[in-house]
Amino acid sequence: MKAKKKTQSEKELFDPSKGTTAIIRDVVKTLEKGKKPRSPTGRSRVIGHLLNEKHKEKIVEAALLKYYYSEELKPYQAELIKMQEHLERTGKKMIILFDGRDASGKGGTIRRVTRYMNEKRYRVTALGKPNEFQKTELHIKRYIEQFPHGGEIVLFDRSWYNRAMVEPVMGFCTKEQYKRFLKKVTTYEENFILDGGKTILLKLYFSVSKEEQERRFERRKNDPLRQWKLSEVDLQAQELWEEFTEKKRILLQKTHKNFSPWFVIRSDNKHLARRETMKLILNSVKYRGRSRSLNFKVNPKIVIQGDVEYRNMTKEKKKYGEALR
């Protein structure tokens, strides 16, 4: 699938750093002049009469932005298909961990990443609470059971790193279990995951600001289509913000390794987080047929290396008494 090359004017037109109004204004200016508009259908005429101008402007604004964001992702989604085909040809396996704060956009990013992929060659895994039998086993065992076969990608919507973040904060594990996990987890990754270069492990931590997380929680509470997303942890996430932040800092300190690094994704802007995540995934694999015109360089304001984030958080803790994110 060959991605359509954007012209320079298109690149300038669809600049995400521009305000919404500016983007719409530029789109309207570029519309072909003299082209006869299509007559609205009877149904759309009725809807148009029911809406005032303010409502119409909001609908047009939302529709244009949704279309633009969708179109901007498509070339990267086409590259993900090429990458998937490469993994199948070579028999390599890929594991992508989507961890981080609640309401940080993990699920939405997973859906965009996998939207056009071959469904037979990827799995999305979101494990629930362990049963009584699993609680007696090695913590990581039930995740290992979900690992990919040759040529397959497995995307974990939360991973074994629950034990380093949610579980200790919420009291779902003991202090001894937490400390033992931090001490041994990267050894597990080195021994069981990085097996002779056949398995690619990508660890992503989605980081959202406290204010944006609160806004998203409010939306979930008031939207019947999203209320199912609210969990026990969600309801306490704001109150326990500082505890989760400190666990994140320790996580990065103890488990960011050269062979198994963390990448922190700033996700207040969902679209940018999704686009940069796709770039990060594509950059982790050398595959045949890679586009020569597409920009694969990640935005350093959106994607931060785990060790860099740890140093920044430690500086903030010394200066303010706590890390800010």
N, C-alpha and C positions, 0 to 999 in steps of 0.2 A: 504494500500500500504506500503510494507516494504522497507525502504531505505537500500541500500547496504552499509555495514560497510566498511569504509576505513581502510586499513592496515597502520601501522606506516610509512612504506616506501612511501606509497602514500601521506600521510599527509606531509612528509618532501619534497616530490617531488613537490607538488603543493602548495608551500609557496608563497602567493601573495607579500611578501616583497622582494622576489628575483627579479632580473632583467629579462626582457623578454628573452634575449639570454641564461641566465642560466637555465631558465625553459625549453626552447626548447632543450638545450644540454642534460639536465637530462632525458627528455622524450625520446630522440633518444637513449641514452645509455641503457634505460630499454626495448627497443624494443626486441622482441623475436629473438634471433640469429638463423640463418639457415632457417628461414621461407621464402618460396618462395614468392616474391612480385607478386601482381596481375598485369597482363599486362594492360597498359593504353588503354582506348578506342580510336577510331580514332579521335574523337573530341578533347579529352584531349591531344593527341599527337600533333595535329595542334596548339592548344593553347600553349603547351610547347615550340614549335619551335619559336613562335612569341615573347615569353618572354625571357628576359635575366636573368642571374643568380640572379642579385639583386632583380628583380621583383619577381622571384620565392621565394626567401628567405622571402620577405615581406609578400607574400600570405600565405606561410606556417606558418610564425610567427603569423599572424592575425587569421588564421584558428585554430591553436592549442590553442591560448589564448581564442578565442571565445568558443571553445569546453570545455576547462577547466572551464571557468567561468560559463557556462551553467550547467555543471555537478555538480559543487560545490553547486549551488543553489537548485538543485532538491530535496535533502533530506529535506530542509526547506520548499520547496513548497509542499511536501508530508505532512509535519506536518500542514501546513496551511489548507489542506483539512480536516484533523482530527479536527482541531479547528473549522472549518466551520460546520462540522457535529455536534460537541458538542453544538454550538450555536443554531442550528436547533432543537436539542433534548430538550434543556432547555428553548427555547423561548427567550433567551437573544439577545440583540441588540448591534452592535458595530459601532461606528462612528470614522473614522480616518481622521484627517485633514492633508493635505499635503500643507504646506505654505512655504514661504521663497523667496529667490532671484530668479529673472528670470534666466533661463538656469542653474538651480541648480540640475536638474535631477529628478524632481518630477514625471513627466509623465512617464519616463522610469522605475522608481521604481514601480509605480502603475501597469504598464503592467507586470512586473516580479512577483509582489505579486499576481495578479489575474489570471495569465496565465493558471493554471490548476484547478482553483476553479469552483464550480458549478455555472454556469451563472445565474441560477434562484434564487440564494441566495445572490447575491451581486450586487451593482450598483456603477458606477463611475459617479460622478456629477461634472460638471464644468459649473457653471452658468455664463452667459454673463452679460452685463450691465443691470441694472434694467430699466423697462419701466416707463413711466410717472406715471402710476397708482401705481406701486410698490414704487416709490420714496416718495409717501405720506404715506407709511406704516412704521411700525417698521422695522429697517434695517435687523434684524435677521429673520424676519417672513418668507421670501421666502426660507431661508435655512431650517427652521423648517419644512416647507412643504415637504422637501426632506428626512426627517429623516427615519430611517429604521423601518420596521415592526419586529415583533418577529422572531428571527432566521435569521435575515438579517444583512449584512454588507454594509455600505455606505462609500465610499471613496471620500472625497471632494478634487478635484484638485483646490486648493485655496478655502478659506472658508469665513465666516463672518469676519475673521480677516483682510480682505482686507481694512476694514475701519481703521485699526490701522497701516497700512503700505503703500500700494499703493495709496489709496485715498487721504490721507492728503499730501503726497509728490507731487502728480500730480495735486492737487487742485480739486479733484473730490468730496470733501465734505468740509463743513465749519469747522472752529476750534471748534465751539460749538458742532457740531455733533461728531467730533473726541474725544473731552474730555468726552462727555456724554457716548459714547461707552465704553471707557476705564473704566469708573466708574461703569457701569452696567453689562458689558458682563459676568463676572464670576458669578454674581448673577443669570443671565439667565441660565448659564450652570449648576449651582447647583440646580435650581428649575425645569428646564425643561428637562435636560439631565440625571442627576444622580438620576433617579426615582427608589428608593428602590433597588438599586443594579442590576437593569435589563439592564441598558445601560452602556456600556464601552466606554469612550471617550479617544482617544489617539491624542495628539496634537504634530505634528512633524514640525520642522522648518529646512529646508534644507539650509545649509550655504556653499557657494562657494567663493573662493578667487577672488579678483578683476581681477587678471591675467588670471585665468582659465575661468572666465565668459567672458572676452574679447575674448579669444581664441574660445570659443563656439559660440559667436555671429558672429565672422568672418566665421566660418564654415557654419552657417546658411545663411549668405549673399551669399556665394559662391556655396552652394549646392542647386540645384533646388528642391530637395526632402524635404528640410528643410526650404525653404524661407517662407513658410506659417506660420512658428512659430514666425517670427519677428512681434512684435507688436509696438504700439506707446510707450509703457512703455520700451520695450527692447531698442529702439533707444536712449533713454535718461538715461538708467540705469547706464552707466559708468560715465556720467557727474554728476549724482545725487547720486553717491555712498555714500558720507558722510551723506546725508540726510536720505537715506534708513538705513544706519548703526545706526544712532541715534534713528530712529523710532523702530528698532529692540531692541535696549537697553531698551527703555521705555516700549515696549511691554512685555518684559520678567520681568521687574520690577513690572508692574501693573497686569499682568494676569497669572503669574506662581503661582499656588496655590497647596496646598497639595492634594486636591481632584480633581484638574484639572491642572496637571503639563505640562510644555513644555519639549520636548526633542530636542536638537539641533543635527542635523546630518551633520557631515563634509563630503561634497560630491565632493571634487576634484577628488577622485578616485570613479568612478561610481559603480564599482563592489562591493567594500567594503561597500559603502553606502547602496546598495540594500541588501546585505547579512545581515548587522547589523540591518537594518529596519525590515527585516523578523524576526530576533531574538527578537527584541523589541515587535513586534506585538504578537508573540507566548508567550512571557513572561507575557503579560498582561492578559492572560486567563489560568485558570487551567482546563485542559481537559483530558479525559481518553485516554489511549494508547500512551501517550507521549514517544518518543524515549529515551532510557536510555544511548545510546552511542553517540548521537549527542551533539555537543558543543553549548549550548544556552547562554553562557556568552558573553555579549556584549563587544566590544572593547572600552575601555574608551577614546581612542584617536579619535574614530569616533562618539560615542554617548556621549553627554554632557548634564547633567541636566540643565534645564533652569536657575535655581538660581545660579548655578556655572558659567554659561556663562555670566550672568548679572554681577556678581562680577568681573570676568576677564575683561569684557568690560569697567567697571567703572574704574578699575585700569589703563587700557590702556589709557583711556580718560584723567585721571589725569597726567599720565606720558608723553603722546605724544600729548595731545590736542584733540585727537579723538580716538575712538575705531578702531581697525584694521580690524575687520570682522563684 
